[in-house]
């Protein structure tokens, strides 16, 4: 697991929202059903994303959630920063306070290379790309939809759980 359950659920939800027609909104309960994310937890995540200006929310008839910006302008790194408030790539992988090239932890060199790839490949993915991956996997069948939000369409090249 690269990031928290909050981020994982947010990515699932945002990938789905990015597949909606422009201007279309979705209710939190409907989004929870389609993404298999616990409804109350998702509601909190969606409101946090709205406060971070990644989502737009409206109450009442025709209400719900939609992206606040075009999907091509929001990447996974934006979501991580908005919800976790910290950049996981800037922390020491074994939790040391001082870990750098001068004072490396035992895993520093490997983590340094991995986090570069993580930033370039996973964190740089836009919501538009996530949505495209999700739509393609929906066409392929239900067995692959659960993995679609993280873009696992290359089969084993990236990090695994």
C-alpha positions in Angstrom: 0.0 0.0 0.0 1.5 3.3 -1.1 -1.0 5.6 0.5 -3.7 5.6 3.1 -7.2 4.1 2.7 -8.5 7.7 2.5 -6.4 8.3 -0.6 -7.3 4.9 -2.1 -11.0 5.7 -1.7 -10.6 9.2 -3.0 -8.9 8.0 -6.1 -11.7 5.4 -6.7 -14.3 8.1 -6.3 -12.5 10.7 -8.4 -11.7 8.2 -11.2 -15.5 7.6 -11.4 -16.4 11.3 -11.2 -14.0 12.0 -14.0 -16.0 9.6 -16.3 -19.2 11.7 -15.9 -20.4 14.0 -18.6 -19.2 17.6 -18.2 -21.3 19.4 -15.6 -23.0 16.2 -14.4 -23.1 15.7 -10.7 -23.3 12.5 -8.6 -24.8 12.0 -5.2 -22.5 10.7 -2.5 -24.7 7.6 -1.9 -24.7 6.7 -5.6 -20.9 7.2 -5.8 -20.5 5.0 -2.7 -22.6 2.3 -4.3 -20.7 2.3 -7.6 -17.2 2.4 -6.0 -17.9 0.1 -3.1 -16.6 2.7 -0.6 -18.3 2.9 2.8 -20.9 5.7 2.4 -20.1 7.7 5.6 -16.4 7.5 5.0 -16.8 8.6 1.4 -19.0 11.5 2.5 -16.3 12.9 4.7 -13.7 12.4 1.9 -15.8 14.2 -0.6 -16.4 17.2 1.7 -12.7 17.4 2.4 -12.0 17.4 -1.4 -14.6 20.1 -1.8 -12.9 22.2 0.9 -9.6 21.7 -1.0 -11.2 23.0 -4.2 -10.9 19.7 -6.0 -14.6 19.1 -6.1 -17.6 21.3 -6.4 -20.7 20.3 -4.3 -24.3 21.5 -4.4 -27.2 20.7 -2.2 -30.8 20.3 -3.2 -32.5 19.2 -6.5 -29.8 18.5 -9.1 -27.1 18.6 -6.3 -24.2 16.3 -5.8 -20.5 16.4 -6.6 -18.5 17.1 -9.7 -14.9 18.1 -10.4 -14.1 21.7 -9.6 -11.4 21.8 -12.4 -10.9 19.8 -15.6 -9.8 16.3 -15.0 -6.6 16.9 -17.0 -5.5 19.6 -14.5 -5.7 17.5 -11.3 -3.2 14.7 -10.6 -2.9 12.1 -7.9 -0.3 14.2 -6.1 -2.8 17.0 -5.7 -5.2 14.5 -4.1 -2.6 13.2 -1.7 -1.6 16.7 -0.6 -5.2 17.8 -0.2 -6.2 14.8 2.0 -3.0 13.7 3.8 -1.5 17.2 4.0 2.0 15.7 3.6 4.0 14.4 0.8 4.8 10.7 1.5 7.8 10.9 -0.9 9.5 13.4 1.4 9.4 11.1 4.4 12.0 8.5 5.3 10.8 5.1 4.3 11.8 3.7 7.7 10.6 6.7 9.7 13.9 8.4 10.6 13.7 12.2 11.2 17.0 12.9 9.4 17.3 10.9 6.3 19.1 12.4 3.3 22.1 11.7 1.1 24.5 12.8 3.9 22.7 10.8 6.6 21.0 7.9 4.7 18.8 5.3 6.3 19.5 1.6 5.4 16.9 1.8 2.5 17.7 5.4 1.4 19.1 4.6 -2.1 16.4 2.2 -3.0 13.6 4.5 -1.8 15.2 7.4 -3.6 14.9 5.6 -6.9 11.5 4.2 -6.2 10.0 7.6 -5.1 11.3 9.2 -8.3 9.4 6.6 -10.3 6.4 6.9 -8.1 6.3 10.7 -8.7 6.8 10.3 -12.4 4.4 7.5 -13.0 1.8 7.2 -10.3 1.5 10.6 -8.6 1.7 12.4 -12.0 -1.3 10.6 -13.4 -4.2 12.9 -13.9 -7.9 12.3 -13.1 -8.5 12.2 -16.8 -6.1 9.3 -17.2 -7.6 7.5 -14.2 -11.1 7.9 -15.7 -9.9 6.7 -19.1 -8.3 3.6 -17.4 -11.5 3.0 -15.5 -13.7 3.3 -18.6 -11.5 0.9 -20.5 -11.6 -1.6 -17.7 -15.4 -1.4 -17.5 -15.5 -2.4 -21.1 -13.1 -5.3 -20.4 -15.4 -6.7 -17.7 -16.2 -6.6 -14.0 -13.2 -8.6 -12.8 -10.7 -5.8 -13.7 -12.8 -2.8 -12.5 -11.6 -3.0 -8.9 -8.0 -2.4 -10.1 -8.9 0.3 -12.6 -8.5 3.4 -10.4 -4.8 2.9 -9.9 -4.1 2.3 -13.6 -2.9 -1.3 -13.2 -3.1 -2.0 -16.9 0.5 -2.9 -17.5 0.5 -6.1 -15.4 3.2 -6.2 -12.7 5.5 -3.3 -13.7 4.6 -1.2 -10.7 4.5 -1.6 -7.0 2.2 -4.2 -5.6 0.4 -4.7 -2.3 
